[in-house]
Amino acid sequence: MKQGLSLRVSQHLALTPQLQQSIRLLQLSTLELSQEVEQMLDENPFLELSEERAEREEFGLGQADTPVSEGDREMEFAPNSIADYATSTGSETKNDDEATPLSADDGPNWEGDGTTETAHDDGEWGVDAKARTNNLGDGEDKDATELARTQESLQAHLHRQALALRLGTADSAALRFLIESLNDDGYLEDPLEDLARGLAGTEDEEQVEDLVHHFTVALGLLHSLEPVGVGARNLGECLRLQLQALLTNASLDAPRRELLQVSLRICGQPMDLLARRDIKRLVQLCGSSDALTREAIALIARLEPKPGRRFVDVERNIVVPDVLVMQVGKTNGGMTPKFRVQLNPDVMPRLKVHDIYANVLRNHRGGKDSASHAALQQRLQEARWFIKNIQQRFDTILRVSTAIVERQKSFFTHGELAMRPLVLREIADELGLHESTISRVTTAKYMATPFGTFELKYFFGSGLGTESGGNASSTAVRALIKQFIASESTKKPLSDNQISEMLKEQGIECARRTVAKYREGLKIAPASLRKAL
């Protein structure tokens, strides 16, 4: 084997800790970012929340040319706090001196990634106004998420009712166990015998039978609680419990009572017959007239199939927009609306570098323990880079949102029917970013518009061909399908093929299968199930 030396030139990308953190923060949602900030506040002593509002005129663009003090030139420069970033990204100066190197052995190197963009000092960015909470009064500190947590759960609602029942120790414990075994919809999915065996943990059949007996008694008590239908094992039982509760009304007249009895018989049949609205088969099985069967099905449709629905934690449905879009006037002689895009100040963490700790570290450079000093200085630089990366995150979100609004002006003026086709590459090319960056920015980030709050990904969609040779957004086509179905006759609902033909009349080429896919995505039932009885 012959040995030799060769010279080879290659390029590779090294992800510094700063860049890794910037990418990670960019893809976090508002809630995840809040958790990340809380964790960083616990770990880094140089990072703190700012509670006081600084005067805008003392900072930002107005002070861009202010000379930097000699003491500040000796430190590493980076943005140190987030303030008034919803309307202005502030000013940055350049530092010609090299940053002091850190000598700590542990932890990532936060010296920098080569950039020279810096801010003036540890307090330049000031602080934004205190986040708005709710309308309960000045003394309330709870926000919408905390209010959601205070909503009474289904289990708590049932336990409170169970306290009014005079039960023995065993029956009370059995009822409590069944309540805790319910799913979010209020159903008892597991058979009583399985629950008994899981609780007993033995093969003693006598103990299992005793538990099943107590569970059976407790189940009857659970069925008597509100909401009606809770504790059902399946949909048919849930509907029957609600119908039986209606039958207990002593003031029912004979026709109403007969209707309820027919409804009970229908619920005793296989649920697929009811789902398909197989009127002929149900008439044969229930021994009722066609008209009465149709009326009974209409009554069943008004019942609640998920008794625990209204107790589901509403925190899952809370969406706090990251970007606000508002109309601020009109251009072109009052013909074209003008929109303003700004960041939501309520979701922006009010962070800054702890001035006292930073000054103490600056004034005690020549200590005996140089390793500890370097480690602390590295933590200070880490805090500054964390603030800088958060600022860059919001700056990128604002840039992408502004580009989206500019390209989708028709949507903000006329609604989703005017949505244009848009792909990630178009925004990426316009802003000079990678498609993966646009994808991270538009995931789990929301925009408040005059037509509601939407995820940024909502504004992107493929295009369908038109007769004129142009493209129509798939979002606009979905909106058009929804509009067609909303205005259809309930006696003769539109089929997918008819909707496809109607779209062709509008100049949009959309196959029947594509219509079916869009309709299912909108959670709209097929024509056979939309037909009125």
Beta strands, then each sheet from edge to edge (+ up, - down):
strand 1: 47-49
strand 2: 93-94
strand 3: 117-118
strand 4: 323-331
strand 5: 336-343
strand 6: 351-353
strand 7: 446-449
strand 8: 452-455
strand 9: 463-465
strand 10: 471-473
sheet 1: 1+ 6-
sheet 2: 2+ 3-
sheet 3: 5+ 4- 7- 8+
sheet 4: 9+ 10-
end
